[in-house]
Amino acid sequence: MKLDHVAFVSKDIKRSVEWYEKTFGAERLYLDETWGLIKVFDTKIAFVVSSQHPPHICFEVGEEYIEKNLKGKKFKKHRDGTESCYTTDCDGNFIEFLKCQNRIL
């Protein structure tokens, strides 16, 4: 398991991405009206709209972890070819689990 990204809800994805590019020299990995992905200081940050994703932290996990800890969870395919599922911690914070695989980003 490794940290893949953190996701912030944004009111204006383009504005958020541009702010991180200007302020931190972030590298833009993807941008559209409902999702932006940047890399800054070797960490990926996703910007999402609240109607599609909650703010969350995402871990990339392999099949062994999925079989042991996420059995029965439904994984959803995303526009970038990845598959993931969400759960919540004891305080209601969202955690995304991303299947380890070859992917576009």
Helices and strands as residue ranges (DSSP letters): E 2-9, H 13-24, E 27-31, E 35-40, E 43-48, E 56-61, H 63-69, E 76-77, E 83-88, E 94-99
